[in-house]
Amino acid sequence: MSPTQLHHYFTRTNAVASATPNRELLSVLQRSHAFTFPFENLFPLLNIPVLLDTDTLYNKMVVERRGGYCYEQNMLFLNVLRSLHFNVRGITGRVMERGKGFMRRTHMLLLVEINGITYVSDVGFGGDAPCIPLTLETNKVQTTPSGDYRLIADKKYGYILQEYFYKKWRTLYCFDLSEQDISDFEVGNWYTSTHPDSHFKKDLTASIKRNYNRYSLFNRTFSTYHTDGTHEKKVLKTVSEIREILSDVFTINLEGLPGLDNKLKEIIKT
């Protein structure tokens, strides 16, 4: 990532980078990124190619003020961390979808090593992701500003990440520590953004944390989860309502997205 790109990234996220790549800096950067860039799948939904090179991610998320899903979010964040001399690498995992079982290896997350300690850092799992890094320790509740999380060791899957949500533990995804390179991410990204079985091709999804509240949109259902444990749901009835939520709540720039209104009309009819 060039110094100019890095400067504009920090301007966009309102983050200040110190000279030392330590846990405190990693926490600041992860929280700032998570509160700035929405998780969203408008490109796959509209048949716009999803590319993972640094310039494309920078232009899309920083310059054009859009979001992205796990490969885009974590690939951009990986480039930021490497530019700041963090010891970081990407790995892949499997998402647990609504309790139905383990899916394909189509999630990207990061491992960061600082002073001999390994941290799990993930800015690409929407409102459910921890907003600060977790230590790679099992059977230990780790409290974050956005809730409690824990990692469970599993003989088959390696590690399972769980979140304490509405008074019960729920599984988010599992992962192991296998080495991955850009070709592995490109394969997963291609499936996620182009395969007809990928729900990113069929359903509108957006989520973000703001002041530790969580906001999510699934097709035309808009949900707000407050830090006090209360939540509300609203079914959106018009294209204008969906556009307003995408623009005002998730701060997604909706200009220059061909076919958006037609796709939203399809969603309204479902």
ZIQUI-V280968 format. One record per pair of residues at least 6 apart in sequence whose ideal C-beta (glycine too) atoms are under 6 Angstrom apart, sorted by sequence separation. I is the first residue (numbers start at 0). J is the second residue. D is the distance in whole Angstrom. If there is no record, write none. Layout:
I_J_D + I_J_D
This chain:
59_65_5 + 96_102_6 + 153_159_5 + 191_197_5 + 224_230_4 + 235_241_5 + 245_251_5 + 17_24_5 + 42_49_5 + 80_87_5 + 110_117_6 + 111_118_5 + 121_128_5 + 140_147_5 + 141_148_5 + 161_168_5 + 162_169_6 + 207_214_6 + 215_222_5 + 246_253_6 + 93_101_5 + 94_102_5 + 133_141_5 + 150_158_5 + 151_159_4 + 191_199_6 + 223_231_5 + 93_102_5 + 111_120_5 + 140_149_5 + 161_170_5 + 162_171_6 + 206_215_4 + 214_223_6 + 77_87_6 + 150_160_6 + 222_232_5 + 93_104_5 + 109_120_4 + 159_170_6 + 160_171_5 + 205_216_4 + 213_224_4 + 77_89_6 + 94_106_5 + 120_132_4 + 131_143_5 + 149_161_5 + 160_172_6 + 221_233_5 + 14_27_6 + 91_104_5 + 108_121_4 + 137_150_5 + 204_217_6 + 212_225_5 + 14_28_6 + 92_106_4 + 118_132_4 + 119_133_5 + 129_143_5 + 130_144_6 + 148_162_5 + 159_173_5 + 220_234_6 + 221_235_6 + 56_71_6 + 60_75_6 + 130_145_5 + 133_148_6 + 137_152_4 + 203_218_5 + 211_226_5 + 219_234_6 + 91_107_6 + 92_108_6 + 118_134_6 + 119_135_6 + 147_163_4 + 158_174_6 + 202_218_6 + 219_235_4 + 14_31_4 + 156_173_4 + 157_174_6 + 89_107_6 + 117_135_4 + 157_175_3 + 12_31_4 + 51_70_6 + 56_75_4 + 129_148_5 + 12_32_6 + 89_109_6 + 90_110_6 + 87_109_6 + 88_110_6 + 238_260_6 + 241_263_5 + 12_35_5 + 51_74_5 + 221_244_5 + 36_60_6 + 87_111_5 + 53_78_5 + 238_263_4 + 85_111_6 + 86_112_4 + 238_264_6 + 39_66_4 + 38_66_6 + 40_68_6 + 216_244_6 + 37_66_4 + 36_66_5 + 77_109_6 + 73_107_5 + 214_248_5 + 73_109_6 + 69_106_5 + 70_107_5 + 69_107_5 + 207_249_6 + 32_76_6 + 127_171_6 + 205_249_5 + 76_122_5 + 219_266_6 + 218_266_5 + 73_122_6 + 11_61_5 + 72_122_5 + 73_123_4 + 72_123_4 + 0_53_6 + 4_57_5 + 8_61_5 + 7_61_5 + 69_123_3 + 20_83_6 + 203_266_6 + 20_84_5 + 20_85_4 + 106_172_5 + 145_211_5 + 16_83_6 + 144_211_6 + 95_170_4 + 5_82_5 + 107_184_6 + 0_78_5 + 94_172_5 + 92_172_5 + 93_173_5 + 126_206_4 + 92_173_6 + 125_206_4 + 0_82_4 + 92_174_3 + 105_187_5 + 126_208_5 + 90_174_6 + 105_191_5 + 38_125_4 + 126_213_4 + 91_179_5 + 33_122_5 + 90_179_5 + 126_215_6 + 32_122_5 + 89_179_6 + 22_113_6 + 29_120_6 + 29_122_6 + 33_130_5 + 30_130_5 + 30_131_6 + 29_131_6 + 29_132_6 + 26_131_4 + 25_132_5 + 70_184_6 + 70_188_4 + 51_188_6 + 49_188_6 + 49_192_4 + 43_192_4 + 43_199_4 + 43_200_6 + 40_199_4 + 40_204_5 + 39_205_4 + 37_205_6 + 38_206_5 + 37_207_4 + 34_208_6 + 33_208_6 + 65_251_6 + 65_252_6 + 64_252_4 + 63_252_6 + 45_256_6 + 37_249_4 + 39_251_6 + 45_258_5 + 37_251_6
